[in-house]
Amino acid sequence: MKKILILSVNPKNTDKLRLDEEVREIQIALKLATHRAGFEIITQSALRVEDLRRALLEHQPTIVHFCGHGAGTHGLVLVNNSGQMQLVSTESLARLFKSFQEDIECVLLNACYSETQAAAIHQHIDCVIGMNQPIGDKAAIKFAVGFYDGLGAGRSYESCFELGCASLDLEGIAESETPVIKIRRRQNQTQLQANVAQTDPVKSPTGDEMSQERQGWQNRSVSVGGSVAGSAITTGDRNVTSVHYQAVSLPAPETVDIRAELNALREILVKLETSDRRKIDNAFADVEEELNKPQPDKNEVGKALDRAFDYAKKAEGFVCLTEKLKPHLTNTVAWLGKNWDKLLNIVGLTN
């Protein structure tokens, strides 16, 4: 389930905007969408500074949609306790969103002159949309409807952005060049499907099935040799697990093509179905950033990899991938050095 937090702000001492209509049209677009069950919409109006922080903390949204007034380099317009305009600086917005970069995938600033804030927030959030000049009410609403029509159909954020711009052209609104997108394309990042795969409901066992199961009183333990990863698998009545680690010899560090090995690891892990996908991708993005430096810090690479695997090993299908991971992780550890032998334990290996 992806949460969409819609924040609308129209202070008393500013021009009246059709924000209620924008919120309603977004709700209708997603209500009619094929994958409507995959989204939850949360709305908050008359947003004060402290409300913004608290809303992000409380709801932990995937998408943040701001509709209201922008003030260019001066920031975005919120309200004070009297309902009057209060500016929030670009720098403070960027710092705030930095604290939520693990949760938020996309920020849409449907406000005039908000490209400055979009660029700043994009330092921490992969996809941010802003406006490079004033945008009219009608254009803002039509763009939003096109964007969320695409989102409800399972399109990528970039595709949703294009659909929003196309909606303006189709309506004959000459503002399709006003929205701008700042997007970071991560390697092996799959097309956004908004976690909307239709799944069958969990079937509860019938009385006969439960009876048959109890008659056997199976010792549902599992013994895993050489391929258990991270925390042990504990399943069955007695939760018995046997773990055997396999010794391995490491190649010479200078023989390792580290980029090729890291790419192979990432390609294997991308197959996992996990709610921590974004966290894994962020960790590999940190690896890539460090490798692009003139003198990469191997310890920083190791820390990022450790973080990626810490999330990956929680996924249900991780154990099935360990055999494929072994050769690439072995070579990676050889390049990282002896301080990172512990990574081998993740796939049941030891040096």
N, C-alpha and C positions, 0 to 999 in steps of 0.2 A: 504494500500500500504506500503510495507516494502522497505526502501531505503538501498541499498548496496553501501557503499563508498569504492572503490578500490583505494588504494594508492600505487603507484609503485615508487621505488627510486633506481637508479643505477648511483652513482657518477662517474665522469670522471676517477678518480684515483683508481677505483675498477674493479674487473673482470666483464666482460660483461655477463649479465644474459638475459634469454629469457623472459623478463617480458611482452613484447608486446604480445607474444604468449599466456602467461598465462591469460592475460586480455581478449584476443580474445576468448579463449576456454571457459572461464567463461560466457562470453556473449552468446556464441553459446549454452551452456548447458541450460541456462535459457530461451533462445529464443525458444528452442525445448520443454520446460517443459510443463506439463499439466496446471500448474497454473502460466504461464508466466505473465498474466495480474496483478498478485499480487506483482510484483517486479519492482523497478526502479533502474537501475545501473548508478552510477556516478563515473567517473574515474578522477584521478589527478596524474600527473607524476612529476618527478623532485621536490619532496616535500622538502621544506625548513621547519625549525622549526616553523616559524610563519604561514606557509601554513597549517600545521597540525591543529593548534588551530582554524584557521579561517574556515577550511573545516568542522570541527565538528560543529562549531557554525552556519555556513551557511546552511548546508544540514541536520543536525539533523538525522543522519543515525540510522538505527536499527542494521545493521551489518557493521563492519569495517574490511576490508581485506587489510593487509599490505603485499606486496611482495618486497623483496629486501635482503639486507645484515643484518645479526645480528652479534653482537660482544660479545656474552655471558654476563658476569657480567658487562661489560662496557656499554651495552645498545644496541640500534638500530641505524642503519646508515641512516641519512638524508643527505641533501646537504646544502652548504652555498651559498651565492650569486654568487660565482664563479663556482658553479657546482661541487665543491670538497667535499669530505667526511666530515660530521660533526656528531659527536656522540651525542645522546640524552640519558641521564641516565635512568636507571630503575626507580629510585625514582620519577623523574620528569614526566615520562609517567604515573605512577600510580596516581600521584596527578592530572594530566590532566584528566584522564578518570574518576576520582572520581566526577568531575564536570558534567559528562554526564551519570551518572549511572541510571538516570530516563528514558533515551531515548535508550541507547545502550543495546542490548540483547546479542550480540555475537561479539567477536573480534578474528580474525584469523591472526596469525603472521606467514606467510609463509616465514620464514627466518631462517638461521642456528643459532643454540644455543639460540633460543628465549624462551626456557622454563622459564628462570629466569624472563623475562618480563611478561610472561603469568601468572606466580604465583603472581607477584606484582599487576598486573591489576585485577586479579581475586578477590582481596580484595573488589572491587567495582562493577565489572561486573560479572553477573551470569555464563556466559560461555566464556571461553577463550582457544584458541588452540595455542600451540607453538611447537617448535621442540627441542628435547633433544640432538641433535648432528647435524653435517652438513647434509644438504639434497640437492641432486642433482636437476638440472633444470627439468629433465624429471619426477622425483618423485614428485617434488613440483607441477608441472602442473597436473599430473594424480590425485594426491590427491585432488587438488582443483576441478577438473572436477567431481570426484565422490561425493564430498561434496555438490556441487551445483546441481548436478543431484538429489540428495536426497532432497535438500531444495525445488527445483522446483516441487517435487512430494508431498510436504506437510509433510515431515518427521520431527521428532524432531531433535534438534541440535546434540544430542548424537547419534542418528541413522545416521545422515549425516556424522558424524565423522567416524563411523564404515564403512560406504560405501566408504569413501575416503581411509581408510586403506585397505579395501578389493580390491579396484581398483589397488593398488600397487601390491598386491599378484597376482591378475589376470593377470597383465602385466609381472609377473616374476621379479619385481623390489624388491630387498631385503632390503627395507627401511620402511616396514610397521610398525615397532616398533619405528620409529623416531617421528611421530606426537604424541603429548600427549594432553589430554583434561582436563581442570579444570572446573568442572561444579557443580553448586549448585542446588540441586533438592528441589524445594519448595513444601510444602505439598499442595495438590489439584491443582498443576500447570498442566494445560491441555496440551496435546500434541500439539506441534507447528503445526499450519496450515497456518501460514504466512498471515493471513487475506485474504485468496484467495478464500473464498466461492463465488461461482458464483451466482450472483443476477440478477434478471430481471431489465431492465431499468425502471426508474420511468415513469409512464404513465401520460401524461398531459391530463387534462379533455377536452373533446370535446366541441364544441359549444353548443350542445343540453344539455350536462350535466351541463355546466355552467349556461345555461338558467334556467334549472330546479332548480338548487341550489339557484339562485337569486330570483326566484319566491316565494320561501318559506320564505326568509329573516329570517332564523332561528337565535334565540338567542343562539349561540353555547357556552354557559357557562357551567362550571362544578362545582358541589358541592361535596366536599369530606369530610366525617366525620370520624375523629379518625384515619385515616391511611395516611394522607398526610405527606410527609417527606421533611425536609429541606426547600428549597425555594418553594413557593406556585406554584401550577400548574396554568398557565395562558393560556387559550385557548378559542377560540370563538370570536365573534364580540365584546363583551363587556368585555371580560377577567375578568369575575366575579368568585371568588373562595371563598368558605366558609370553614374555618378551625376550627375544634373543638378538643381540647385536652382532653384526658381521664386521670383522676387521677389514680395512681397505688401505691400499697404498696410494699415496698422493703423487701425481706427476710433478715435474719441475715447474715452478711458477712461470718461468719465461716461455714455456711451451703452450700456455693457456691463452686462447683468444677469448678474453673475458666478456667482450660485448656479445659474441656469438653464444656463449654459455648463458649469460643473463637473459638474452632474448629467448633462448630455448626454455628456460625456467618459466618465463612469463607466458609463453605460448601454452605451456602445459597447465599452469594455474588458471588461465583464463577460461578453461573448460569447467571450472567449479561453479556450481550454483550456490551462491552464498550472499547473505545480506551484508557482508563486509566487503563486497566487491570494490566499492569506492576506496576503502581504506587500503586494500591491497594495491590498487592502481596508484594511489598517492605515494605509497612506499616505493614502488618501482620508478615513479617519476622522480623521486628524491635520488634514487640510484643513478638515473640518467643524468640528472643535474650535476651530481658530484663527478661522474665520469667525464663530463664535458669541460671540467676545469683543467688548466695546464698541469697541475700537480694533484691528481685525485687523492683524497684521504681514504685509504682502504678501510679504516675503522668506521668511517661514516657510511661507506657502502655496506659494510657488515651489519651495522646497526639498522639500516633501512631494510636489508634483507631479512634480518631477524624479526623485524616488525611485520613484514609481509607474510612470513611463514607462521607467525603467531596467530594471525587472523585466518590464514588458509587452512591450517591444520584443524580448525574447528568445524570446517565444512564436512558434511556427511560423506562425500565421495573422495576425500583426500587420500585415504589409505590405498585406494585403487590406483592412484597415480604415482605412488612412491617408487615403483620400479623404474618408471620413466624418468623420474627426477634424479635418481641416484647418480648416474654418470655425470650429469651436468652440475649437480651440487658438489660432487667430489672435485671436479676441476675448478669450480668457483672457490671452494675452500682452500685449495692449493694456492690459488692466486692471492687470496686474502691473507693467508699466513696462519700460523699455529694458534693465534688468539681466537680463531673462529672455528676450531675443530668441533665446537658444540653444535654447529649447524648440521653436522653429519648425523647426530643423534635423532634429528627430526625424521630421517628416512631409515632409521635402524642401522646406521653405520657408525663405526668408530675408527679412529686412526691408531 
